[in-house]
Amino acid sequence: MFSVTNVGTVAGKETPQLYLRFPVDAGEPPKQLKGFSKTGTLAPGSSELVTLTLVPRDLSIWDVSVHKFVVSTGEFEVMVGSSSCDIRQRATVIVE
């Protein structure tokens, strides 16, 4: 859960995006889009609380030896931004 605030001078909307960086040994791309949400129209200075949820499949990669998705373990980085090049918030999560 995070807050999106319109810091501009005119009303506007935002589409915050949730990206995930897998542990290094997973061999996955550096950022994977795992969710997004659209805000309503935000007046200047107003905020909206946004919730984006990760499910176990979001933390999984295909395991060719068992022919199914398996949850990766280790240190994940969770990133939120308006695009993959404009990350505004980061958090680290350990999956055991």
N, CA, C and O atoms as a MOPAC input file, in Angstrom:
PM7 MOZYME 1SCF
protein

 N      0.83800 1    -1.15400 1     0.00000 1
 C      0.00000 1     0.00000 1     0.00000 1
 C      0.90100 1     1.23900 1     0.00000 1
 O      1.90600 1     1.29200 1     0.70800 1
 N      0.52300 1     2.22400 1    -0.80000 1
 C      1.28200 1     3.45600 1    -0.89000 1
 C      0.34200 1     4.57500 1    -1.31000 1
 O     -0.78100 1     4.33600 1    -1.75300 1
 N      0.82100 1     5.78300 1    -1.16300 1
 C      0.01300 1     6.95200 1    -1.48200 1
 C      0.54100 1     7.61600 1    -2.74500 1
 O      1.75200 1     7.72900 1    -2.93800 1
 N     -0.37600 1     8.05600 1    -3.60600 1
 C     -0.03100 1     8.82900 1    -4.79600 1
 C     -0.57600 1    10.23900 1    -4.57000 1
 O     -1.76500 1    10.42200 1    -4.30500 1
 N      0.29800 1    11.22000 1    -4.67600 1
 C     -0.08800 1    12.61300 1    -4.44500 1
 C      0.15500 1    13.43500 1    -5.70300 1
 O      1.19900 1    13.31700 1    -6.34300 1
 N     -0.81700 1    14.26700 1    -6.04900 1
 C     -0.65200 1    15.19000 1    -7.16600 1
 C      0.09100 1    16.41300 1    -6.64900 1
 O     -0.47000 1    17.22800 1    -5.91700 1
 N      1.35100 1    16.53400 1    -7.03400 1
 C      2.16900 1    17.66300 1    -6.59400 1
 C      2.17200 1    18.78900 1    -7.63000 1
 O      2.86200 1    19.79400 1    -7.46400 1
 N      1.40300 1    18.61100 1    -8.68800 1
 C      1.33000 1    19.62700 1    -9.73700 1
 C      0.30100 1    20.70600 1    -9.43900 1
 O     -0.25600 1    20.77800 1    -8.34300 1
 N      0.06700 1    21.53300 1   -10.43400 1
 C     -0.86900 1    22.65600 1   -10.27900 1
 C     -2.18300 1    22.43800 1   -11.02000 1
 O     -3.07300 1    23.28500 1   -10.95300 1
 N     -2.31700 1    21.32200 1   -11.72100 1
 C     -3.56800 1    21.00200 1   -12.41400 1
 C     -4.00200 1    19.58400 1   -12.03400 1
 O     -3.17900 1    18.76300 1   -11.62900 1
 N     -5.29200 1    19.30600 1   -12.16800 1
 C     -5.81700 1    17.96600 1   -11.87700 1
 C     -5.21000 1    16.95900 1   -12.85400 1
 O     -4.90600 1    17.29200 1   -13.99900 1
 N     -5.04000 1    15.72600 1   -12.38400 1
 C     -4.47400 1    14.70200 1   -13.25500 1
 C     -4.67200 1    13.31400 1   -12.69300 1
 O     -5.10900 1    13.14200 1   -11.55500 1
 N     -4.34500 1    12.32700 1   -13.50400 1
 C     -4.43000 1    10.91000 1   -13.12300 1
 C     -3.04000 1    10.30200 1   -13.20100 1
 O     -2.15300 1    10.84600 1   -13.85900 1
 N     -2.85300 1     9.17700 1   -12.53100 1
 C     -1.58400 1     8.45200 1   -12.56600 1
 C     -1.86900 1     6.97100 1   -12.68300 1
 O     -2.92600 1     6.49700 1   -12.26700 1
 N     -0.92300 1     6.24300 1   -13.25300 1
 C     -0.99500 1     4.79000 1   -13.32900 1
 C      0.25400 1     4.22300 1   -12.67300 1
 O      1.22200 1     3.90200 1   -13.36200 1
 N      0.24500 1     4.09200 1   -11.33300 1
 C      1.41700 1     3.53400 1   -10.66000 1
 C      1.62000 1     2.07100 1   -11.04100 1
 O      0.66000 1     1.31500 1   -11.18700 1
 N      2.88000 1     1.68900 1   -11.19700 1
 C      3.23100 1     0.33900 1   -11.63700 1
 C      4.11600 1    -0.32900 1   -10.59500 1
 O      4.96100 1     0.31500 1    -9.97400 1
 N      3.91000 1    -1.63600 1   -10.41200 1
 C      4.66700 1    -2.43300 1    -9.44800 1
 C      5.63100 1    -3.33600 1   -10.20200 1
 O      5.22100 1    -4.13300 1   -11.04700 1
 N      6.92000 1    -3.20400 1    -9.88800 1
 C      7.96300 1    -4.02000 1   -10.51700 1
 C      8.64400 1    -4.87100 1    -9.45500 1
 O      8.70600 1    -4.50300 1    -8.28100 1
 N      9.15100 1    -6.01000 1    -9.89100 1
 C      9.82000 1    -6.92600 1    -8.98700 1
 C     11.17300 1    -7.31000 1    -9.57300 1
 O     11.27600 1    -7.65600 1   -10.75000 1
 N     12.21800 1    -7.24400 1    -8.73100 1
 C     13.54500 1    -7.73200 1    -9.10500 1
 C     13.77300 1    -9.01800 1    -8.30900 1
 O     13.75900 1    -9.01300 1    -7.07800 1
 N     13.98500 1   -10.11700 1    -9.03500 1
 C     14.21300 1   -11.42000 1    -8.40400 1
 C     15.61900 1   -11.49500 1    -7.82300 1
 O     16.48200 1   -10.69100 1    -8.17700 1
 N     15.85400 1   -12.45800 1    -6.93200 1
 C     17.22200 1   -12.67400 1    -6.43900 1
 C     18.16800 1   -12.91700 1    -7.61900 1
 O     17.76800 1   -13.47800 1    -8.63800 1
 N     19.41200 1   -12.49200 1    -7.47100 1
 C     20.39500 1   -12.57500 1    -8.55800 1
 C     20.51100 1   -13.98700 1    -9.11800 1
 O     20.57900 1   -14.15900 1   -10.33500 1
 N     20.53400 1   -15.00100 1    -8.25600 1
 C     20.73100 1   -16.38000 1    -8.73100 1
 C     19.52700 1   -16.94500 1    -9.48200 1
 O     19.61000 1   -18.05300 1   -10.01200 1
 N     18.41100 1   -16.21800 1    -9.54300 1
 C     17.24000 1   -16.68600 1   -10.29900 1
 C     17.43500 1   -16.52100 1   -11.79700 1
 O     16.77900 1   -17.19700 1   -12.59100 1
 N     18.34300 1   -15.61600 1   -12.18700 1
 C     18.62200 1   -15.42000 1   -13.60600 1
 C     17.50300 1   -14.73100 1   -14.37200 1
 O     17.37600 1   -14.91500 1   -15.58200 1
 N     16.70000 1   -13.94800 1   -13.68500 1
 C     15.56400 1   -13.26300 1   -14.30900 1
 C     15.94900 1   -11.84800 1   -14.73600 1
 O     16.96300 1   -11.31800 1   -14.28100 1
 N     15.13700 1   -11.22600 1   -15.61800 1
 C     15.39900 1    -9.83400 1   -16.01200 1
 C     15.40700 1    -8.91000 1   -14.78500 1
 O     14.82700 1    -9.25400 1   -13.75500 1
 N     16.05100 1    -7.75100 1   -14.88400 1
 C     16.20400 1    -6.87700 1   -13.72000 1
 C     14.89700 1    -6.29000 1   -13.17800 1
 O     14.81000 1    -6.00500 1   -11.98300 1
 N     13.90800 1    -6.10700 1   -14.00300 1
 C     12.61000 1    -5.59000 1   -13.55200 1
 C     11.50200 1    -6.31600 1   -14.29400 1
 O     11.51200 1    -6.40400 1   -15.52200 1
 N     10.55000 1    -6.83300 1   -13.53600 1
 C      9.38100 1    -7.46800 1   -14.13600 1
 C      8.13500 1    -6.75400 1   -13.63800 1
 O      7.93500 1    -6.60800 1   -12.43200 1
 N      7.29100 1    -6.30500 1   -14.57500 1
 C      6.03300 1    -5.66200 1   -14.21300 1
 C      5.09400 1    -6.71600 1   -13.64200 1
 O      4.80200 1    -7.71800 1   -14.29400 1
 N      4.62100 1    -6.47900 1   -12.41300 1
 C      3.75800 1    -7.45000 1   -11.74500 1
 C      2.37700 1    -6.88700 1   -11.43500 1
 O      1.50800 1    -7.62400 1   -10.96700 1
 N      2.15700 1    -5.61500 1   -11.68000 1
 C      0.83600 1    -5.05100 1   -11.44200 1
 C      0.82300 1    -3.55600 1   -11.66900 1
 O      1.86500 1    -2.90200 1   -11.69600 1
 N     -0.38500 1    -3.02500 1   -11.83400 1
 C     -0.55600 1    -1.58200 1   -11.96500 1
 C     -1.98200 1    -1.23800 1   -11.57000 1
 O     -2.84200 1    -2.11300 1   -11.47000 1
 N     -2.22100 1     0.04100 1   -11.34800 1
 C     -3.54300 1     0.52200 1   -10.97900 1
 C     -3.68800 1     1.93300 1   -11.52000 1
 O     -2.70000 1     2.64900 1   -11.67900 1
 N     -4.90700 1     2.32600 1   -11.79900 1
 C     -5.15500 1     3.69800 1   -12.25100 1
 C     -5.82900 1     4.46300 1   -11.12600 1
 O     -6.77700 1     3.97900 1   -10.50600 1
 N     -5.32700 1     5.65900 1   -10.87100 1
 C     -5.97100 1     6.49100 1    -9.86200 1
 C     -7.16300 1     7.19900 1   -10.49300 1
 O     -7.31400 1     7.24000 1   -11.71400 1
 N     -7.99400 1     7.74700 1    -9.63400 1
 C     -9.02300 1     8.65500 1   -10.11700 1
 C     -8.36700 1     9.98600 1   -10.44400 1
 O     -7.14800 1    10.12500 1   -10.34100 1
 N     -9.16100 1    10.95000 1   -10.83200 1
 C     -8.62500 1    12.28400 1   -11.08100 1
 C     -8.27200 1    12.92300 1    -9.74100 1
 O     -9.11000 1    13.02900 1    -8.84600 1
 N     -7.02300 1    13.34200 1    -9.62600 1
 C     -6.52700 1    13.93800 1    -8.38900 1
 C     -6.38200 1    15.44500 1    -8.56400 1
 O     -5.68400 1    15.91700 1    -9.46100 1
 N     -7.04900 1    16.18500 1    -7.70000 1
 C     -6.89200 1    17.64000 1    -7.70100 1
 C     -5.49500 1    17.98000 1    -7.19900 1
 O     -4.88200 1    17.16800 1    -6.50600 1
 N     -4.98100 1    19.14800 1    -7.52600 1
 C     -3.65900 1    19.53500 1    -7.01500 1
 C     -3.60300 1    19.41000 1    -5.48800 1
 O     -4.47300 1    19.91300 1    -4.77600 1
 N     -2.56600 1    18.73200 1    -5.00600 1
 C     -2.37500 1    18.55100 1    -3.56700 1
 C     -3.12300 1    17.38300 1    -2.95900 1
 O     -2.89400 1    17.05100 1    -1.79600 1
 N     -4.01000 1    16.75200 1    -3.71100 1
 C     -4.76200 1    15.62600 1    -3.14600 1
 C     -4.01900 1    14.31000 1    -3.36700 1
 O     -3.15600 1    14.20300 1    -4.23800 1
 N     -4.37800 1    13.30800 1    -2.55200 1
 C     -3.72000 1    12.00400 1    -2.58200 1
 C     -4.73900 1    10.89100 1    -2.67800 1
 O     -5.91400 1    11.06900 1    -2.35600 1
 N     -4.27100 1     9.74400 1    -3.12600 1
 C     -5.09500 1     8.52800 1    -3.16600 1
 C     -4.24000 1     7.36400 1    -2.68400 1
 O     -3.08500 1     7.22100 1    -3.08600 1
 N     -4.81200 1     6.54300 1    -1.82800 1
 C     -4.12600 1     5.35500 1    -1.33900 1
 C     -4.31400 1     4.23900 1    -2.35700 1
 O     -5.43400 1     3.97300 1    -2.79500 1
 N     -3.21600 1     3.58300 1    -2.73400 1
 C     -3.24000 1     2.52100 1    -3.75300 1
 C     -2.70100 1     1.23800 1    -3.13700 1
 O     -1.69400 1     1.25200 1    -2.42900 1
 N     -3.37400 1     0.13900 1    -3.41100 1
 C     -2.92100 1    -1.17900 1    -2.96500 1
 C     -2.68400 1    -2.05200 1    -4.18700 1
 O     -3.57800 1    -2.23000 1    -5.01400 1
 N     -1.48400 1    -2.59100 1    -4.29900 1
 C     -1.14700 1    -3.56400 1    -5.33700 1
 C     -0.66400 1    -4.81900 1    -4.61600 1
 O      0.20100 1    -4.74100 1    -3.74400 1
 N     -1.21400 1    -5.96300 1    -4.97500 1
 C     -0.95400 1    -7.20600 1    -4.25300 1
 C     -0.11400 1    -8.16200 1    -5.08200 1
 O     -0.36400 1    -8.35600 1    -6.27200 1
 N      0.87900 1    -8.75300 1    -4.44500 1
 C      1.66000 1    -9.82900 1    -5.06000 1
 C      1.09900 1   -11.16300 1    -4.57900 1
 O      0.76900 1   -11.31600 1    -3.40300 1
 N      0.99300 1   -12.12000 1    -5.48700 1
 C      0.55900 1   -13.48100 1    -5.15000 1
 C      1.74800 1   -14.41900 1    -5.37800 1
 O      2.70200 1   -14.03900 1    -6.05800 1
 N      1.71100 1   -15.63300 1    -4.82500 1
 C      2.85200 1   -16.55200 1    -4.98000 1
 C      3.32600 1   -16.73100 1    -6.42700 1
 O      4.52800 1   -16.85100 1    -6.66000 1
 N      2.42800 1   -16.74900 1    -7.38500 1
 C      2.82400 1   -16.92500 1    -8.78600 1
 C      3.72800 1   -15.78000 1    -9.25000 1
 O      4.59800 1   -15.98100 1   -10.09800 1
 N      3.52400 1   -14.57100 1    -8.69200 1
 C      4.36400 1   -13.43000 1    -9.05100 1
 C      5.81500 1   -13.62600 1    -8.62400 1
 O      6.71900 1   -13.03100 1    -9.21000 1
 N      6.04000 1   -14.44900 1    -7.61800 1
 C      7.38200 1   -14.71100 1    -7.08800 1
 C      7.97300 1   -15.99700 1    -7.64900 1
 O      9.00300 1   -16.47200 1    -7.16900 1
 N      7.32900 1   -16.55600 1    -8.65600 1
 C      7.70500 1   -17.87500 1    -9.18100 1
 C      8.37200 1   -17.78500 1   -10.54100 1
 O      8.14500 1   -16.84800 1   -11.30800 1
 N      9.19900 1   -18.78000 1   -10.82100 1
 C      9.77500 1   -18.96000 1   -12.15100 1
 C      9.56200 1   -20.41800 1   -12.56500 1
 O      9.40000 1   -21.30100 1   -11.72300 1
 N      9.56600 1   -20.64400 1   -13.86300 1
 C      9.34000 1   -21.97800 1   -14.39700 1
 C     10.56100 1   -22.86000 1   -14.12900 1
 O     11.68500 1   -22.50800 1   -14.48700 1
 N     10.32400 1   -24.00100 1   -13.49700 1
 C     11.38400 1   -24.97400 1   -13.21100 1
 C     11.26100 1   -26.09700 1   -14.23300 1
 O     10.31900 1   -26.88900 1   -14.18700 1
 N     12.22400 1   -26.16100 1   -15.16300 1
 C     12.15300 1   -27.14500 1   -16.24300 1
 C     12.29100 1   -28.57500 1   -15.73800 1
 O     11.80900 1   -29.50500 1   -16.38400 1
 N     12.94000 1   -28.76500 1   -14.59700 1
 C     13.13500 1   -30.13100 1   -14.09700 1
 C     11.85300 1   -30.73700 1   -13.52700 1
 O     11.66800 1   -31.95300 1   -13.58600 1
 N     10.97500 1   -29.91200 1   -12.98200 1
 C      9.71200 1   -30.42900 1   -12.41900 1
 C      8.49400 1   -30.00100 1   -13.23700 1
 O      7.36600 1   -30.37300 1   -12.91500 1
 N      8.72300 1   -29.21800 1   -14.29600 1
 C      7.67200 1   -28.78200 1   -15.21900 1
 C      6.52800 1   -28.03100 1   -14.52700 1
 O      5.35100 1   -28.29900 1   -14.76900 1
 N      6.90800 1   -27.08500 1   -13.66000 1
 C      5.89800 1   -26.23700 1   -13.02700 1
 C      6.56700 1   -24.98100 1   -12.48300 1
 O      7.79100 1   -24.90200 1   -12.37900 1
 N      5.73700 1   -24.00500 1   -12.14000 1
 C      6.24400 1   -22.78800 1   -11.52500 1
 C      6.59300 1   -23.06400 1   -10.07200 1
 O      5.83700 1   -23.72000 1    -9.35400 1
 N      7.75400 1   -22.55400 1    -9.64100 1
 C      8.23700 1   -22.74400 1    -8.27100 1
 C      8.58600 1   -21.36800 1    -7.70600 1
 O      9.24600 1   -20.56700 1    -8.36900 1
 N      8.14100 1   -21.10000 1    -6.48300 1
 C      8.43100 1   -19.82500 1    -5.82700 1
 C      9.93500 1   -19.72500 1    -5.57500 1
 O     10.54200 1   -20.62600 1    -4.99700 1
 N     10.51800 1   -18.62500 1    -6.01400 1
 C     11.94000 1   -18.37600 1    -5.77200 1
 C     12.13100 1   -17.92400 1    -4.33200 1
 O     11.23800 1   -17.32100 1    -3.73800 1
 N     13.28600 1   -18.21600 1    -3.78300 1
 C     13.60400 1   -17.75500 1    -2.43400 1
 C     14.78900 1   -16.81200 1    -2.50200 1
 O     15.58500 1   -16.85400 1    -3.44000 1
 N     14.89300 1   -15.96600 1    -1.49900 1
 C     15.99000 1   -15.01800 1    -1.43500 1
 C     15.48800 1   -13.60200 1    -1.31500 1
 O     14.35600 1   -13.36100 1    -0.89600 1
 N     16.35100 1   -12.65700 1    -1.69100 1
 C     16.05200 1   -11.23000 1    -1.53700 1
 C     15.45600 1   -10.66200 1    -2.81700 1
 O     16.09500 1   -10.66400 1    -3.86900 1
 N     14.23200 1   -10.18000 1    -2.71500 1
 C     13.53400 1    -9.53600 1    -3.82100 1
 C     13.52900 1    -8.02700 1    -3.58300 1
 O     13.49900 1    -7.57300 1    -2.43900 1
 N     13.55800 1    -7.26300 1    -4.65600 1
 C     13.35800 1    -5.82200 1    -4.53600 1
 C     12.00000 1    -5.50500 1    -5.15900 1
 O     11.73400 1    -5.87300 1    -6.30300 1
 N     11.15200 1    -4.82700 1    -4.40600 1
 C      9.84600 1    -4.39400 1    -4.86700 1
 C      9.96100 1    -2.90700 1    -5.18200 1
 O     10.43600 1    -2.12500 1    -4.35900 1
 N      9.52300 1    -2.52500 1    -6.38300 1
 C      9.66100 1    -1.14100 1    -6.82700 1
 C      8.32700 1    -0.61900 1    -7.33700 1
 O      7.58200 1    -1.34500 1    -7.99600 1
 N      8.02700 1     0.63200 1    -7.03500 1
 C      6.80800 1     1.28200 1    -7.50600 1
 C      7.20200 1     2.57200 1    -8.19900 1
 O      8.03000 1     3.33100 1    -7.69700 1
 N      6.60400 1     2.81700 1    -9.35600 1
 C      6.88500 1     4.04700 1   -10.07600 1
 C      5.84400 1     4.30400 1   -11.13700 1
 O      4.89600 1     3.53600 1   -11.29900 1
 N      6.03200 1     5.39900 1   -11.86100 1
 C      5.10600 1     5.69900 1   -12.95200 1
 C      5.54400 1     5.02200 1   -14.25100 1
 O      4.79200 1     4.99400 1   -15.22600 1
 N      6.77000 1     4.47400 1   -14.25900 1
 C      7.26200 1     3.66200 1   -15.37000 1
 C      8.49300 1     2.90300 1   -14.87800 1
 O      8.96200 1     3.12900 1   -13.76300 1
 N      9.00800 1     2.00900 1   -15.70700 1
 C     10.19800 1     1.25000 1   -15.31000 1
 C     11.42700 1     2.14100 1   -15.19000 1
 O     12.39200 1     1.78300 1   -14.51500 1
 N     11.39700 1     3.29800 1   -15.84000 1
 C     12.51900 1     4.24200 1   -15.77800 1
 C     12.32200 1     5.32300 1   -14.72000 1
 O     13.21100 1     6.14700 1   -14.50300 1
 N     11.16500 1     5.32600 1   -14.06100 1
 C     10.84500 1     6.36300 1   -13.08300 1
 C     10.34500 1     5.71500 1   -11.78800 1
 O      9.17500 1     5.84000 1   -11.42700 1
 N     11.25000 1     5.02300 1   -11.10200 1
 C     10.91900 1     4.33500 1    -9.85000 1
 C     10.92700 1     5.34600 1    -8.71300 1
 O     11.89000 1     6.09600 1    -8.54900 1
 N      9.84900 1     5.36600 1    -7.92400 1
 C      9.71000 1     6.36300 1    -6.84900 1
 C      9.86700 1     5.75600 1    -5.45400 1
 O     10.26200 1     6.45200 1    -4.51900 1
 N      9.56300 1     4.47500 1    -5.30900 1
 C      9.67400 1     3.82100 1    -4.00300 1
 C     10.25700 1     2.42800 1    -4.19000 1
 O     10.01100 1     1.76300 1    -5.19600 1
 N     11.04200 1     1.99800 1    -3.19100 1
 C     11.67500 1     0.67200 1    -3.21500 1
 C     11.58900 1     0.04200 1    -1.83100 1
 O     11.60400 1     0.72800 1    -0.80900 1
 N     11.50000 1    -1.27300 1    -1.83000 1
 C     11.54400 1    -2.02700 1    -0.57600 1
 C     12.18100 1    -3.36900 1    -0.89100 1
 O     12.10100 1    -3.86700 1    -2.01400 1
 N     12.81900 1    -3.94800 1     0.13100 1
 C     13.42600 1    -5.26700 1     0.00100 1
 C     12.59600 1    -6.25600 1     0.81300 1
 O     12.19000 1    -5.97400 1     1.94100 1
 N     12.35300 1    -7.42600 1     0.21000 1
 C     11.58100 1    -8.48400 1     0.85900 1
 C     12.38500 1    -9.76900 1     0.79200 1
 O     12.93400 1   -10.10600 1    -0.25800 1
 N     12.45800 1   -10.48700 1     1.89700 1
 C     13.13400 1   -11.78500 1     1.91900 1
 C     12.07800 1   -12.88500 1     1.88700 1
 O     11.17300 1   -12.91300 1     2.72100 1
 N     12.20100 1   -13.78900 1     0.91700 1
 C     11.30300 1   -14.93400 1     0.79500 1
 C     12.10900 1   -16.17500 1     1.14700 1
 O     13.14300 1   -16.44800 1     0.53800 1
 N     11.62500 1   -16.92800 1     2.14100 1
 C     12.34000 1   -18.13300 1     2.56800 1
 C     11.57000 1   -19.37000 1     2.18400 1
 O     12.01400 1   -20.48400 1     2.46000 1

